Every structure is written in C-alpha cells, then in structure tokens.
Amino acid sequence: MRYPLDHVFHTGHFTVAGLERLPGFGSEDLPMFAALVFQPEAATPPSGTPDPEGDDRQEAEQTIRKAAAEEAGR
C-alpha cells in the first residue's frame, strides 16, 4: 500500500494545469511533474494578514537600515 506524501506548494497566483506521477528511477520516492499556469488575476489576497501594531513599522525600518549599513560596510 502506498501513501502520497509528496506535495507541490504554490501561491494563489498559479493554478494547477496538470499533475503527473512519473516513472520511478530507483529511489523510494517517485518523481512528480506539476504544470502550473501563472494567473495573477486569480490570486486572492491573504486572509488574516495582520496590520502593523505599535512601533512594528518603525522597528522594521530600523532593522532594514541597519542591515543596509552593514552590507555597505563590507
């Protein structure tokens, strides 16, 4: 008995046009072929995306500036 354990993760910008299990090649895992179609208009906005709270935005901007300064100093 076999259980399908393989997954193909994609964003909502893609739709699945085809999914096929390919012939084995000696591994216990089977190769998979996934045909995806890019359709940005099909994407749904993420639900539950939190808005920044308190000083989250300021903290993120400081972190970005610090990382950029460190990168420039290399």
mmCIF file of the N, C-alpha and C atoms, coordinates in Angstrom:
data_MODEL
# 
_entry.id   MODEL 
# 
loop_
_atom_site.group_PDB 
_atom_site.id 
_atom_site.type_symbol 
_atom_site.label_atom_id 
_atom_site.label_alt_id 
_atom_site.label_comp_id 
_atom_site.label_asym_id 
_atom_site.label_entity_id 
_atom_site.label_seq_id 
_atom_site.pdbx_PDB_ins_code 
_atom_site.Cartn_x 
_atom_site.Cartn_y 
_atom_site.Cartn_z 
_atom_site.occupancy 
_atom_site.B_iso_or_equiv 
_atom_site.pdbx_formal_charge 
_atom_site.auth_seq_id 
_atom_site.auth_comp_id 
_atom_site.auth_asym_id 
_atom_site.auth_atom_id 
_atom_site.pdbx_PDB_model_num 
ATOM 1   N N  . MET A 1 1  ? 0.843  -1.158 0.000   1.00 0.00 ? 1  MET A N  1 
ATOM 2   C CA . MET A 1 1  ? 0.000  0.000  0.000   1.00 0.00 ? 1  MET A CA 1 
ATOM 3   C C  . MET A 1 1  ? 0.901  1.237  0.000   1.00 0.00 ? 1  MET A C  1 
ATOM 4   N N  . ARG A 1 2  ? 0.537  2.246  -0.772  1.00 0.00 ? 2  ARG A N  1 
ATOM 5   C CA . ARG A 1 2  ? 1.320  3.477  -0.856  1.00 0.00 ? 2  ARG A CA 1 
ATOM 6   C C  . ARG A 1 2  ? 0.487  4.656  -0.388  1.00 0.00 ? 2  ARG A C  1 
ATOM 7   N N  . TYR A 1 3  ? 1.172  5.589  0.246   1.00 0.00 ? 3  TYR A N  1 
ATOM 8   C CA . TYR A 1 3  ? 0.532  6.831  0.676   1.00 0.00 ? 3  TYR A CA 1 
ATOM 9   C C  . TYR A 1 3  ? 1.204  7.988  -0.051  1.00 0.00 ? 3  TYR A C  1 
ATOM 10  N N  . PRO A 1 4  ? 0.435  8.867  -0.676  1.00 0.00 ? 4  PRO A N  1 
ATOM 11  C CA . PRO A 1 4  ? 1.059  10.020 -1.347  1.00 0.00 ? 4  PRO A CA 1 
ATOM 12  C C  . PRO A 1 4  ? 1.559  11.016 -0.314  1.00 0.00 ? 4  PRO A C  1 
ATOM 13  N N  . LEU A 1 5  ? 2.865  11.207 -0.269  1.00 0.00 ? 5  LEU A N  1 
ATOM 14  C CA . LEU A 1 5  ? 3.460  12.115 0.696   1.00 0.00 ? 5  LEU A CA 1 
ATOM 15  C C  . LEU A 1 5  ? 4.027  13.370 0.049   1.00 0.00 ? 5  LEU A C  1 
ATOM 16  N N  . ASP A 1 6  ? 4.172  13.362 -1.251  1.00 0.00 ? 6  ASP A N  1 
ATOM 17  C CA . ASP A 1 6  ? 4.775  14.494 -1.937  1.00 0.00 ? 6  ASP A CA 1 
ATOM 18  C C  . ASP A 1 6  ? 3.745  15.609 -2.109  1.00 0.00 ? 6  ASP A C  1 
ATOM 19  N N  . HIS A 1 7  ? 4.237  16.835 -2.063  1.00 0.00 ? 7  HIS A N  1 
ATOM 20  C CA . HIS A 1 7  ? 3.378  17.998 -2.188  1.00 0.00 ? 7  HIS A CA 1 
ATOM 21  C C  . HIS A 1 7  ? 3.997  18.983 -3.170  1.00 0.00 ? 7  HIS A C  1 
ATOM 22  N N  . VAL A 1 8  ? 3.169  19.804 -3.753  1.00 0.00 ? 8  VAL A N  1 
ATOM 23  C CA . VAL A 1 8  ? 3.621  20.933 -4.553  1.00 0.00 ? 8  VAL A CA 1 
ATOM 24  C C  . VAL A 1 8  ? 2.949  22.156 -3.949  1.00 0.00 ? 8  VAL A C  1 
ATOM 25  N N  . PHE A 1 9  ? 3.760  23.053 -3.408  1.00 0.00 ? 9  PHE A N  1 
ATOM 26  C CA . PHE A 1 9  ? 3.226  24.276 -2.826  1.00 0.00 ? 9  PHE A CA 1 
ATOM 27  C C  . PHE A 1 9  ? 3.371  25.405 -3.833  1.00 0.00 ? 9  PHE A C  1 
ATOM 28  N N  . HIS A 1 10 ? 2.359  26.244 -3.927  1.00 0.00 ? 10 HIS A N  1 
ATOM 29  C CA . HIS A 1 10 ? 2.414  27.401 -4.818  1.00 0.00 ? 10 HIS A CA 1 
ATOM 30  C C  . HIS A 1 10 ? 1.529  28.496 -4.249  1.00 0.00 ? 10 HIS A C  1 
ATOM 31  N N  . THR A 1 11 ? 1.772  29.702 -4.706  1.00 0.00 ? 11 THR A N  1 
ATOM 32  C CA . THR A 1 11 ? 0.950  30.822 -4.259  1.00 0.00 ? 11 THR A CA 1 
ATOM 33  C C  . THR A 1 11 ? -0.356 30.825 -5.034  1.00 0.00 ? 11 THR A C  1 
ATOM 34  N N  . GLY A 1 12 ? -1.262 31.684 -4.629  1.00 0.00 ? 12 GLY A N  1 
ATOM 35  C CA . GLY A 1 12 ? -2.543 31.796 -5.310  1.00 0.00 ? 12 GLY A CA 1 
ATOM 36  C C  . GLY A 1 12 ? -2.446 32.395 -6.699  1.00 0.00 ? 12 GLY A C  1 
ATOM 37  N N  . HIS A 1 13 ? -1.242 32.832 -7.097  1.00 0.00 ? 13 HIS A N  1 
ATOM 38  C CA . HIS A 1 13 ? -1.049 33.394 -8.433  1.00 0.00 ? 13 HIS A CA 1 
ATOM 39  C C  . HIS A 1 13 ? -0.985 32.308 -9.510  1.00 0.00 ? 13 HIS A C  1 
ATOM 40  N N  . PHE A 1 14 ? -0.988 31.064 -9.083  1.00 0.00 ? 14 PHE A N  1 
ATOM 41  C CA . PHE A 1 14 ? -0.877 29.946 -10.021 1.00 0.00 ? 14 PHE A CA 1 
ATOM 42  C C  . PHE A 1 14 ? -2.088 29.040 -9.892  1.00 0.00 ? 14 PHE A C  1 
ATOM 43  N N  . THR A 1 15 ? -2.450 28.432 -10.996 1.00 0.00 ? 15 THR A N  1 
ATOM 44  C CA . THR A 1 15 ? -3.442 27.370 -10.973 1.00 0.00 ? 15 THR A CA 1 
ATOM 45  C C  . THR A 1 15 ? -2.771 26.109 -11.498 1.00 0.00 ? 15 THR A C  1 
ATOM 46  N N  . VAL A 1 16 ? -3.268 24.965 -11.071 1.00 0.00 ? 16 VAL A N  1 
ATOM 47  C CA . VAL A 1 16 ? -2.679 23.692 -11.480 1.00 0.00 ? 16 VAL A CA 1 
ATOM 48  C C  . VAL A 1 16 ? -3.294 23.274 -12.808 1.00 0.00 ? 16 VAL A C  1 
ATOM 49  N N  . ALA A 1 17 ? -2.434 23.131 -13.820 1.00 0.00 ? 17 ALA A N  1 
ATOM 50  C CA . ALA A 1 17 ? -2.894 22.707 -15.134 1.00 0.00 ? 17 ALA A CA 1 
ATOM 51  C C  . ALA A 1 17 ? -2.759 21.199 -15.289 1.00 0.00 ? 17 ALA A C  1 
ATOM 52  N N  . GLY A 1 18 ? -1.885 20.598 -14.521 1.00 0.00 ? 18 GLY A N  1 
ATOM 53  C CA . GLY A 1 18 ? -1.704 19.157 -14.607 1.00 0.00 ? 18 GLY A CA 1 
ATOM 54  C C  . GLY A 1 18 ? -0.780 18.662 -13.521 1.00 0.00 ? 18 GLY A C  1 
ATOM 55  N N  . LEU A 1 19 ? -0.995 17.424 -13.125 1.00 0.00 ? 19 LEU A N  1 
ATOM 56  C CA . LEU A 1 19 ? -0.163 16.794 -12.102 1.00 0.00 ? 19 LEU A CA 1 
ATOM 57  C C  . LEU A 1 19 ? 0.001  15.347 -12.518 1.00 0.00 ? 19 LEU A C  1 
ATOM 58  N N  . GLU A 1 20 ? 1.255  14.901 -12.580 1.00 0.00 ? 20 GLU A N  1 
ATOM 59  C CA . GLU A 1 20 ? 1.510  13.558 -13.103 1.00 0.00 ? 20 GLU A CA 1 
ATOM 60  C C  . GLU A 1 20 ? 2.617  12.887 -12.303 1.00 0.00 ? 20 GLU A C  1 
ATOM 61  N N  . ARG A 1 21 ? 2.429  11.639 -11.966 1.00 0.00 ? 21 ARG A N  1 
ATOM 62  C CA . ARG A 1 21 ? 3.479  10.843 -11.351 1.00 0.00 ? 21 ARG A CA 1 
ATOM 63  C C  . ARG A 1 21 ? 4.301  10.234 -12.471 1.00 0.00 ? 21 ARG A C  1 
ATOM 64  N N  . LEU A 1 22 ? 5.604  10.449 -12.421 1.00 0.00 ? 22 LEU A N  1 
ATOM 65  C CA . LEU A 1 22 ? 6.495  9.954  -13.461 1.00 0.00 ? 22 LEU A CA 1 
ATOM 66  C C  . LEU A 1 22 ? 7.052  8.596  -13.064 1.00 0.00 ? 22 LEU A C  1 
ATOM 67  N N  . PRO A 1 23 ? 7.642  7.876  -14.024 1.00 0.00 ? 23 PRO A N  1 
ATOM 68  C CA . PRO A 1 23 ? 8.209  6.567  -13.706 1.00 0.00 ? 23 PRO A CA 1 
ATOM 69  C C  . PRO A 1 23 ? 9.317  6.673  -12.665 1.00 0.00 ? 23 PRO A C  1 
ATOM 70  N N  . GLY A 1 24 ? 9.403  5.647  -11.830 1.00 0.00 ? 24 GLY A N  1 
ATOM 71  C CA . GLY A 1 24 ? 10.432 5.605  -10.796 1.00 0.00 ? 24 GLY A CA 1 
ATOM 72  C C  . GLY A 1 24 ? 11.823 5.547  -11.388 1.00 0.00 ? 24 GLY A C  1 
ATOM 73  N N  . PHE A 1 25 ? 12.821 5.942  -10.583 1.00 0.00 ? 25 PHE A N  1 
ATOM 74  C CA . PHE A 1 25 ? 14.202 5.947  -11.054 1.00 0.00 ? 25 PHE A CA 1 
ATOM 75  C C  . PHE A 1 25 ? 15.137 5.288  -10.048 1.00 0.00 ? 25 PHE A C  1 
ATOM 76  N N  . GLY A 1 26 ? 14.572 4.432  -9.201  1.00 0.00 ? 26 GLY A N  1 
ATOM 77  C CA . GLY A 1 26 ? 15.400 3.697  -8.261  1.00 0.00 ? 26 GLY A CA 1 
ATOM 78  C C  . GLY A 1 26 ? 15.320 4.198  -6.831  1.00 0.00 ? 26 GLY A C  1 
ATOM 79  N N  . SER A 1 27 ? 14.705 5.319  -6.614  1.00 0.00 ? 27 SER A N  1 
ATOM 80  C CA . SER A 1 27 ? 14.541 5.851  -5.261  1.00 0.00 ? 27 SER A CA 1 
ATOM 81  C C  . SER A 1 27 ? 13.197 5.371  -4.729  1.00 0.00 ? 27 SER A C  1 
ATOM 82  N N  . GLU A 1 28 ? 13.048 5.403  -3.408  1.00 0.00 ? 28 GLU A N  1 
ATOM 83  C CA . GLU A 1 28 ? 11.734 5.056  -2.869  1.00 0.00 ? 28 GLU A CA 1 
ATOM 84  C C  . GLU A 1 28 ? 10.725 6.175  -3.124  1.00 0.00 ? 28 GLU A C  1 
ATOM 85  N N  . ASP A 1 29 ? 11.227 7.376  -3.454  1.00 0.00 ? 29 ASP A N  1 
ATOM 86  C CA . ASP A 1 29 ? 10.348 8.492  -3.812  1.00 0.00 ? 29 ASP A CA 1 
ATOM 87  C C  . ASP A 1 29 ? 10.088 8.462  -5.309  1.00 0.00 ? 29 ASP A C  1 
ATOM 88  N N  . LEU A 1 30 ? 8.897  8.834  -5.684  1.00 0.00 ? 30 LEU A N  1 
ATOM 89  C CA . LEU A 1 30 ? 8.545  8.882  -7.099  1.00 0.00 ? 30 LEU A CA 1 
ATOM 90  C C  . LEU A 1 30 ? 8.600  10.322 -7.593  1.00 0.00 ? 30 LEU A C  1 
ATOM 91  N N  . PRO A 1 31 ? 9.144  10.531 -8.787  1.00 0.00 ? 31 PRO A N  1 
ATOM 92  C CA . PRO A 1 31 ? 9.179  11.892 -9.322  1.00 0.00 ? 31 PRO A CA 1 
ATOM 93  C C  . PRO A 1 31 ? 7.776  12.357 -9.711  1.00 0.00 ? 31 PRO A C  1 
ATOM 94  N N  . MET A 1 32 ? 7.537  13.632 -9.504  1.00 0.00 ? 32 MET A N  1 
ATOM 95  C CA . MET A 1 32 ? 6.251  14.227 -9.848  1.00 0.00 ? 32 MET A CA 1 
ATOM 96  C C  . MET A 1 32 ? 6.493  15.359 -10.836 1.00 0.00 ? 32 MET A C  1 
ATOM 97  N N  . PHE A 1 33 ? 5.536  15.558 -11.717 1.00 0.00 ? 33 PHE A N  1 
ATOM 98  C CA . PHE A 1 33 ? 5.567  16.678 -12.653 1.00 0.00 ? 33 PHE A CA 1 
ATOM 99  C C  . PHE A 1 33 ? 4.326  17.512 -12.400 1.00 0.00 ? 33 PHE A C  1 
ATOM 100 N N  . ALA A 1 34 ? 4.518  18.787 -12.116 1.00 0.00 ? 34 ALA A N  1 
ATOM 101 C CA . ALA A 1 34 ? 3.390  19.695 -11.894 1.00 0.00 ? 34 ALA A CA 1 
ATOM 102 C C  . ALA A 1 34 ? 3.455  20.800 -12.932 1.00 0.00 ? 34 ALA A C  1 
ATOM 103 N N  . ALA A 1 35 ? 2.399  20.960 -13.692 1.00 0.00 ? 35 ALA A N  1 
ATOM 104 C CA . ALA A 1 35 ? 2.294  22.050 -14.657 1.00 0.00 ? 35 ALA A CA 1 
ATOM 105 C C  . ALA A 1 35 ? 1.443  23.138 -14.020 1.00 0.00 ? 35 ALA A C  1 
ATOM 106 N N  . LEU A 1 36 ? 2.055  24.310 -13.823 1.00 0.00 ? 36 LEU A N  1 
ATOM 107 C CA . LEU A 1 36 ? 1.360  25.429 -13.210 1.00 0.00 ? 36 LEU A CA 1 
ATOM 108 C C  . LEU A 1 36 ? 1.189  26.543 -14.231 1.00 0.00 ? 36 LEU A C  1 
ATOM 109 N N  . VAL A 1 37 ? 0.085  27.251 -14.134 1.00 0.00 ? 37 VAL A N  1 
ATOM 110 C CA . VAL A 1 37 ? -0.189 28.377 -15.025 1.00 0.00 ? 37 VAL A CA 1 
ATOM 111 C C  . VAL A 1 37 ? -0.214 29.643 -14.179 1.00 0.00 ? 37 VAL A C  1 
ATOM 112 N N  . PHE A 1 38 ? 0.609  30.612 -14.575 1.00 0.00 ? 38 PHE A N  1 
ATOM 113 C CA . PHE A 1 38 ? 0.667  31.884 -13.852 1.00 0.00 ? 38 PHE A CA 1 
ATOM 114 C C  . PHE A 1 38 ? -0.552 32.714 -14.219 1.00 0.00 ? 38 PHE A C  1 
ATOM 115 N N  . GLN A 1 39 ? -1.379 32.988 -13.227 1.00 0.00 ? 39 GLN A N  1 
ATOM 116 C CA . GLN A 1 39 ? -2.586 33.784 -13.430 1.00 0.00 ? 39 GLN A CA 1 
ATOM 117 C C  . GLN A 1 39 ? -2.713 34.765 -12.263 1.00 0.00 ? 39 GLN A C  1 
ATOM 118 N N  . PRO A 1 40 ? -1.998 35.892 -12.334 1.00 0.00 ? 40 PRO A N  1 
ATOM 119 C CA . PRO A 1 40 ? -2.011 36.817 -11.199 1.00 0.00 ? 40 PRO A CA 1 
ATOM 120 C C  . PRO A 1 40 ? -3.402 37.328 -10.858 1.00 0.00 ? 40 PRO A C  1 
ATOM 121 N N  . GLU A 1 41 ? -4.281 37.388 -11.823 1.00 0.00 ? 41 GLU A N  1 
ATOM 122 C CA . GLU A 1 41 ? -5.643 37.864 -11.551 1.00 0.00 ? 41 GLU A CA 1 
ATOM 123 C C  . GLU A 1 41 ? -6.443 36.864 -10.727 1.00 0.00 ? 41 GLU A C  1 
ATOM 124 N N  . ALA A 1 42 ? -5.968 35.619 -10.669 1.00 0.00 ? 42 ALA A N  1 
ATOM 125 C CA . ALA A 1 42 ? -6.667 34.589 -9.905  1.00 0.00 ? 42 ALA A CA 1 
ATOM 126 C C  . ALA A 1 42 ? -6.292 34.619 -8.430  1.00 0.00 ? 42 ALA A C  1 
ATOM 127 N N  . ALA A 1 43 ? -5.257 35.373 -8.099  1.00 0.00 ? 43 ALA A N  1 
ATOM 128 C CA . ALA A 1 43 ? -4.782 35.397 -6.710  1.00 0.00 ? 43 ALA A CA 1 
ATOM 129 C C  . ALA A 1 43 ? -5.799 36.066 -5.805  1.00 0.00 ? 43 ALA A C  1 
ATOM 130 N N  . THR A 1 44 ? -5.975 35.472 -4.679  1.00 0.00 ? 44 THR A N  1 
ATOM 131 C CA . THR A 1 44 ? -6.830 36.077 -3.665  1.00 0.00 ? 44 THR A CA 1 
ATOM 132 C C  . THR A 1 44 ? -5.935 36.661 -2.588  1.00 0.00 ? 44 THR A C  1 
ATOM 133 N N  . PRO A 1 45 ? -6.293 37.815 -2.081  1.00 0.00 ? 45 PRO A N  1 
ATOM 134 C CA . PRO A 1 45 ? -5.445 38.396 -1.040  1.00 0.00 ? 45 PRO A CA 1 
ATOM 135 C C  . PRO A 1 45 ? -5.404 37.498 0.180   1.00 0.00 ? 45 PRO A C  1 
ATOM 136 N N  . PRO A 1 46 ? -4.265 37.447 0.845   1.00 0.00 ? 46 PRO A N  1 
ATOM 137 C CA . PRO A 1 46 ? -4.181 36.593 2.029   1.00 0.00 ? 46 PRO A CA 1 
ATOM 138 C C  . PRO A 1 46 ? -5.183 37.035 3.084   1.00 0.00 ? 46 PRO A C  1 
ATOM 139 N N  . SER A 1 47 ? -5.812 36.079 3.692   1.00 0.00 ? 47 SER A N  1 
ATOM 140 C CA . SER A 1 47 ? -6.749 36.414 4.751   1.00 0.00 ? 47 SER A CA 1 
ATOM 141 C C  . SER A 1 47 ? -6.012 36.404 6.073   1.00 0.00 ? 47 SER A C  1 
ATOM 142 N N  . GLY A 1 48 ? -6.417 37.272 6.939   1.00 0.00 ? 48 GLY A N  1 
ATOM 143 C CA . GLY A 1 48 ? -5.815 37.294 8.251   1.00 0.00 ? 48 GLY A CA 1 
ATOM 144 C C  . GLY A 1 48 ? -4.441 37.942 8.309   1.00 0.00 ? 48 GLY A C  1 
ATOM 145 N N  . THR A 1 49 ? -4.048 38.682 7.267   1.00 0.00 ? 49 THR A N  1 
ATOM 146 C CA . THR A 1 49 ? -2.759 39.358 7.307   1.00 0.00 ? 49 THR A CA 1 
ATOM 147 C C  . THR A 1 49 ? -2.864 40.503 8.310   1.00 0.00 ? 49 THR A C  1 
ATOM 148 N N  . PRO A 1 50 ? -2.033 40.468 9.337   1.00 0.00 ? 50 PRO A N  1 
ATOM 149 C CA . PRO A 1 50 ? -2.148 41.497 10.370  1.00 0.00 ? 50 PRO A CA 1 
ATOM 150 C C  . PRO A 1 50 ? -1.587 42.838 9.922   1.00 0.00 ? 50 PRO A C  1 
ATOM 151 N N  . ASP A 1 51 ? -2.187 43.902 10.403  1.00 0.00 ? 51 ASP A N  1 
ATOM 152 C CA . ASP A 1 51 ? -1.648 45.238 10.202  1.00 0.00 ? 51 ASP A CA 1 
ATOM 153 C C  . ASP A 1 51 ? -0.574 45.476 11.263  1.00 0.00 ? 51 ASP A C  1 
ATOM 154 N N  . PRO A 1 52 ? 0.439  46.272 10.921  1.00 0.00 ? 52 PRO A N  1 
ATOM 155 C CA . PRO A 1 52 ? 1.474  46.555 11.918  1.00 0.00 ? 52 PRO A CA 1 
ATOM 156 C C  . PRO A 1 52 ? 0.858  47.194 13.168  1.00 0.00 ? 52 PRO A C  1 
ATOM 157 N N  . GLU A 1 53 ? 1.366  46.783 14.307  1.00 0.00 ? 53 GLU A N  1 
ATOM 158 C CA . GLU A 1 53 ? 0.879  47.332 15.570  1.00 0.00 ? 53 GLU A CA 1 
ATOM 159 C C  . GLU A 1 53 ? 1.977  48.149 16.231  1.00 0.00 ? 53 GLU A C  1 
ATOM 160 N N  . GLY A 1 54 ? 1.581  49.159 16.955  1.00 0.00 ? 54 GLY A N  1 
ATOM 161 C CA . GLY A 1 54 ? 2.534  49.944 17.730  1.00 0.00 ? 54 GLY A CA 1 
ATOM 162 C C  . GLY A 1 54 ? 3.693  50.433 16.889  1.00 0.00 ? 54 GLY A C  1 
ATOM 163 N N  . ASP A 1 55 ? 4.899  50.104 17.314  1.00 0.00 ? 55 ASP A N  1 
ATOM 164 C CA . ASP A 1 55 ? 6.088  50.570 16.603  1.00 0.00 ? 55 ASP A CA 1 
ATOM 165 C C  . ASP A 1 55 ? 6.675  49.497 15.689  1.00 0.00 ? 55 ASP A C  1 
ATOM 166 N N  . ASP A 1 56 ? 5.851  48.535 15.263  1.00 0.00 ? 56 ASP A N  1 
ATOM 167 C CA . ASP A 1 56 ? 6.339  47.466 14.374  1.00 0.00 ? 56 ASP A CA 1 
ATOM 168 C C  . ASP A 1 56 ? 6.970  48.020 13.105  1.00 0.00 ? 56 ASP A C  1 
ATOM 169 N N  . ARG A 1 57 ? 6.282  48.969 12.469  1.00 0.00 ? 57 ARG A N  1 
ATOM 170 C CA . ARG A 1 57 ? 6.786  49.513 11.202  1.00 0.00 ? 57 ARG A CA 1 
ATOM 171 C C  . ARG A 1 57 ? 8.115  50.230 11.426  1.00 0.00 ? 57 ARG A C  1 
ATOM 172 N N  . GLN A 1 58 ? 8.198  51.034 12.481  1.00 0.00 ? 58 GLN A N  1 
ATOM 173 C CA . GLN A 1 58 ? 9.427  51.754 12.781  1.00 0.00 ? 58 GLN A CA 1 
ATOM 174 C C  . GLN A 1 58 ? 10.565 50.776 13.078  1.00 0.00 ? 58 GLN A C  1 
ATOM 175 N N  . GLU A 1 59 ? 10.272 49.738 13.833  1.00 0.00 ? 59 GLU A N  1 
ATOM 176 C CA . GLU A 1 59 ? 11.289 48.734 14.145  1.00 0.00 ? 59 GLU A CA 1 
ATOM 177 C C  . GLU A 1 59 ? 11.777 48.030 12.884  1.00 0.00 ? 59 GLU A C  1 
ATOM 178 N N  . ALA A 1 60 ? 10.860 47.718 11.977  1.00 0.00 ? 60 ALA A N  1 
ATOM 179 C CA . ALA A 1 60 ? 11.235 47.063 10.715  1.00 0.00 ? 60 ALA A CA 1 
ATOM 180 C C  . ALA A 1 60 ? 12.117 47.983 9.878   1.00 0.00 ? 60 ALA A C  1 
ATOM 181 N N  . GLU A 1 61 ? 11.764 49.267 9.813   1.00 0.00 ? 61 GLU A N  1 
ATOM 182 C CA . GLU A 1 61 ? 12.566 50.211 9.038   1.00 0.00 ? 61 GLU A CA 1 
ATOM 183 C C  . GLU A 1 61 ? 13.967 50.354 9.628   1.00 0.00 ? 61 GLU A C  1 
ATOM 184 N N  . GLN A 1 62 ? 14.078 50.371 10.959  1.00 0.00 ? 62 GLN A N  1 
ATOM 185 C CA . GLN A 1 62 ? 15.388 50.449 11.605  1.00 0.00 ? 62 GLN A CA 1 
ATOM 186 C C  . GLN A 1 62 ? 16.221 49.203 11.296  1.00 0.00 ? 62 GLN A C  1 
ATOM 187 N N  . THR A 1 63 ? 15.582 48.051 11.307  1.00 0.00 ? 63 THR A N  1 
ATOM 188 C CA . THR A 1 63 ? 16.282 46.799 11.006  1.00 0.00 ? 63 THR A CA 1 
ATOM 189 C C  . THR A 1 63 ? 16.799 46.803 9.576   1.00 0.00 ? 63 THR A C  1 
ATOM 190 N N  . ILE A 1 64 ? 15.990 47.300 8.659   1.00 0.00 ? 64 ILE A N  1 
ATOM 191 C CA . ILE A 1 64 ? 16.395 47.372 7.245   1.00 0.00 ? 64 ILE A CA 1 
ATOM 192 C C  . ILE A 1 64 ? 17.556 48.336 7.084   1.00 0.00 ? 64 ILE A C  1 
ATOM 193 N N  . ARG A 1 65 ? 17.475 49.521 7.732   1.00 0.00 ? 65 ARG A N  1 
ATOM 194 C CA . ARG A 1 65 ? 18.571 50.490 7.640   1.00 0.00 ? 65 ARG A CA 1 
ATOM 195 C C  . ARG A 1 65 ? 19.864 49.916 8.212   1.00 0.00 ? 65 ARG A C  1 
ATOM 196 N N  . LYS A 1 66 ? 19.775 49.213 9.336   1.00 0.00 ? 66 LYS A N  1 
ATOM 197 C CA . LYS A 1 66 ? 20.957 48.623 9.959   1.00 0.00 ? 66 LYS A CA 1 
ATOM 198 C C  . LYS A 1 66 ? 21.595 47.577 9.046   1.00 0.00 ? 66 LYS A C  1 
ATOM 199 N N  . ALA A 1 67 ? 20.755 46.719 8.454   1.00 0.00 ? 67 ALA A N  1 
ATOM 200 C CA . ALA A 1 67 ? 21.267 45.698 7.543   1.00 0.00 ? 67 ALA A CA 1 
ATOM 201 C C  . ALA A 1 67 ? 21.904 46.317 6.312   1.00 0.00 ? 67 ALA A C  1 
ATOM 202 N N  . ALA A 1 68 ? 21.302 47.381 5.794   1.00 0.00 ? 68 ALA A N  1 
ATOM 203 C CA . ALA A 1 68 ? 21.859 48.053 4.613   1.00 0.00 ? 68 ALA A CA 1 
ATOM 204 C C  . ALA A 1 68 ? 23.208 48.686 4.952   1.00 0.00 ? 68 ALA A C  1 
ATOM 205 N N  . ALA A 1 69 ? 23.313 49.289 6.142   1.00 0.00 ? 69 ALA A N  1 
ATOM 206 C CA . ALA A 1 69 ? 24.577 49.905 6.558   1.00 0.00 ? 69 ALA A CA 1 
ATOM 207 C C  . ALA A 1 69 ? 25.658 48.837 6.734   1.00 0.00 ? 69 ALA A C  1 
ATOM 208 N N  . GLU A 1 70 ? 25.305 47.703 7.314   1.00 0.00 ? 70 GLU A N  1 
ATOM 209 C CA . GLU A 1 70 ? 26.280 46.617 7.480   1.00 0.00 ? 70 GLU A CA 1 
ATOM 210 C C  . GLU A 1 70 ? 26.733 46.079 6.131   1.00 0.00 ? 70 GLU A C  1 
ATOM 211 N N  . GLU A 1 71 ? 25.799 45.953 5.216   1.00 0.00 ? 71 GLU A N  1 
ATOM 212 C CA . GLU A 1 71 ? 26.142 45.461 3.867   1.00 0.00 ? 71 GLU A CA 1 
ATOM 213 C C  . GLU A 1 71 ? 27.051 46.454 3.151   1.00 0.00 ? 71 GLU A C  1 
ATOM 214 N N  . ALA A 1 72 ? 26.792 47.745 3.305   1.00 0.00 ? 72 ALA A N  1 
ATOM 215 C CA . ALA A 1 72 ? 27.611 48.766 2.655   1.00 0.00 ? 72 ALA A CA 1 
ATOM 216 C C  . ALA A 1 72 ? 29.026 48.807 3.236   1.00 0.00 ? 72 ALA A C  1 
ATOM 217 N N  . GLY A 1 73 ? 29.171 48.421 4.512   1.00 0.00 ? 73 GLY A N  1 
ATOM 218 C CA . GLY A 1 73 ? 30.471 48.424 5.170   1.00 0.00 ? 73 GLY A CA 1 
ATOM 219 C C  . GLY A 1 73 ? 31.343 47.236 4.833   1.00 0.00 ? 73 GLY A C  1 
ATOM 220 N N  . ARG A 1 74 ? 30.819 46.271 4.104   1.00 0.00 ? 74 ARG A N  1 
ATOM 221 C CA . ARG A 1 74 ? 31.609 45.073 3.745   1.00 0.00 ? 74 ARG A CA 1 
ATOM 222 C C  . ARG A 1 74 ? 32.563 45.334 2.625   1.00 0.00 ? 74 ARG A C  1 
# 
